[in-house]
Amino acid sequence: DTEVTQTPKHLVMGMTNKKSLKCEQHMGHRAMYWYKQKAKKPPELMFVYSYEKLSINESVPSRFSPECPNSSLLNLHLHALQPEDSALYLCASSQPWNTEAFFGQGTRLTVV
Amino acid sequence: AQRVTQPEKLLSVFKGAPVELKCNYSYSGSPELFWYVQYSRQRLQLLLRHISRESIKGFTADLNKGETSFHLKKPFAQEEDSAMYYCALRGGFQKLVFGTGTRLLVSP
């Protein structure tokens, strides 16, 4: 299995809602990433987990809360988002020493 | 500062024509460069990396440290090459910095 699976594919949420994005990989990778991609823009790194520990937080607002419950799963908890947070959220995984990252299809998030 | 510049938003060529997608970078250390590709309705995937020095789907890219460039080339473009291409720089441990991307459109 060489895929990174993200659920849901699409999500519409209100500014007062709490929701979670999920990411799963079974390639034995020990680094997992969250990227944010706005329309017609490149992906921008948000968080990196290495060996299930948060290793990079790119000054992301606290309304985004990542979680890595085990080596195969990565969550992104969302609370009190703003309309400008609407974007494609990409999950990726790799070995920690190798930045050849495998990307998921993304979750397209719309905040209303 | 680490930065990747792709000057062309769109590159349109005819089938069989040569293709060169430009990428310039700014990085104070020893860079590791990648090209990622995103075909329509598909996920972002690695096309090639400079340390591999390999050709994938007919594409090659050479790291030129003097010109700080990592241009992607293919001698004869195919329609199936139409996609979004991102140049990326490994800037720091595990951190990938992407360029703004070039959309390649190959017409029959």
Boltz contact constraints between the chains, C-beta under 6 A:
constraints:
  - contact:
      token1: [A, 31]
      token2: [B, 94]
      max_distance: 6.0
  - contact:
      token1: [A, 42]
      token2: [B, 86]
      max_distance: 6.0
  - contact:
      token1: [A, 42]
      token2: [B, 98]
      max_distance: 6.0
  - contact:
      token1: [A, 42]
      token2: [B, 100]
      max_distance: 6.0
  - contact:
      token1: [A, 42]
      token2: [B, 101]
      max_distance: 6.0
  - contact:
      token1: [A, 43]
      token2: [B, 98]
      max_distance: 6.0
  - contact:
      token1: [A, 45]
      token2: [B, 95]
      max_distance: 6.0
  - contact:
      token1: [A, 48]
      token2: [B, 94]
      max_distance: 6.0
  - contact:
      token1: [A, 99]
      token2: [B, 90]
      max_distance: 6.0
  - contact:
      token1: [A, 99]
      token2: [B, 96]
      max_distance: 6.0
  - contact:
      token1: [A, 100]
      token2: [B, 46]
      max_distance: 6.0
  - contact:
      token1: [A, 103]
      token2: [B, 43]
      max_distance: 6.0
  - contact:
      token1: [A, 103]
      token2: [B, 44]
      max_distance: 6.0
  - contact:
      token1: [A, 105]
      token2: [B, 43]
      max_distance: 6.0
